[in-house]
């Protein structure tokens, strides 16, 4: 089973932060993990703005966190789709990850309540811990 992890799921999994039992079990069944460089950029952006104060500099842990992942780049077709979807969802990283899932057929695994209700891409939504 192949899965494209969204930024939050990748981050929580690597740092062994709380996540739902159902999500953890699902991830145990994944045979191929994919990640986007956009998720790396998103984590670095959040960290540099103080939104992840308990986390060390991403330069110290991101390379190791990407081991056993296949890097999935944003194709021109997916970029077009991300920008053209008539969604109110304004997060460009989320839109791009969804478009990458649509372009490749790889399931996007996420905890985003807004994405959950959108169509046009393979997805698996899980309740976020604390929500």
N, C-alpha and C positions, 0 to 999 in steps of 0.2 A: 504494500500500500504506500502511495506517495503522498506527501503533505508539504505544502508551502506554509511555513509558520509566519504568522504576523509578528510584528515587532514585540508586542507584549508577551506573547506565548514563548517566543524564543528567549527573551530576557528572563522571564520567570523560570523557565526550564533550566537554563544555564546556571542561574544563581540559586537554584533550589528554593525558590520562594513558594509560598502557598499557592496551590491551584486545586481546582475541584478534583475529586477522586475520579470522576468520569473522564475528565480531560486527561489526567495522568494515565488512565487505563487505555484510552484511545492512542496516546502517543507511544505507549509500549508496543502497540501493534503496527506502528509505522516502520516500513522497511527502507524507505528513501526519504530523507529530509532535505528540503529546499529552503533557501533563504535568499532574500534580495539585498543587494547593496544599499537599497533605500532604507532598509531597517537599520543597518549600521549607521547610516547618516542620521536617521531619526534619533537613535540612542545618543549619539555624540552631540547632536543639537540640544537635546533635553538636558544632558549632563552639563554642557557648557553654560547653560542658563540656570543652573542650580536646582533643577527639578528632580534630580536624583542624588541628593546630598550624601546618602550612606554608601554610594557606589564609588569605587575607585575610578580613576581615569580610564576610559574605555580602551585606550592604547595598551593598557596593561592586561586586559582580559579578552578583548574581542578576537584577536587572532586564534587563541585557544578555543574560544566558543564556537568558531566556525569549522573546527575539525569535524569530520563526518557529515558535513553539509555539502550539498551541491549548490553552487552559486547560480541563481537564475536572474538573468539580465532582462531589462525592460525592452522588448522589441518595439520597432516603430509602429507595428499594428496595435500592440497593446497600449502604447502611448496615445495613439489616436483614440482608442476606445476609452481610456481613462478620462481624457478631456471631453469626450462627446457624450458620455452617458448623461441622460437627463435627470440626474439625481440631485437632490438638495444637499447630499453629503458633500461637504467642502474640503475634507482632508485629502490632499493630493496623494499622500503615501497610501492611504487605505484604498483610494480609487485605483491607484496604479497596481497594488497587490491584487485587487479583484480582477483587473484587466489581464494581469499576468496569468492568473488562474484560468480565466476564460480562454486566453490564447493557447495555453499549454494543456489544458484539461487536468491540471494538478489541483487537488482540493486545497483551498485556503482554509487553514485552521485558525480561528480567531475567537475573541470574546467581545467583539464590538456590537452593541445592540442596534446601532444604526445600520451597519452592513447586513446584519441578520435578516432584515426585512426587505433587502434588495434582491433583485434577480439578475440572471444573465451570466453567472459564473458558478463553478462548483465550490461549495463551501460547507464547512462543518462548524457550527457555532456552539460554544460552551459558555455556561454561566461563569462569570468572573467571581473569584472569591471576594466576599464583602459586598456583593451586589444582590 
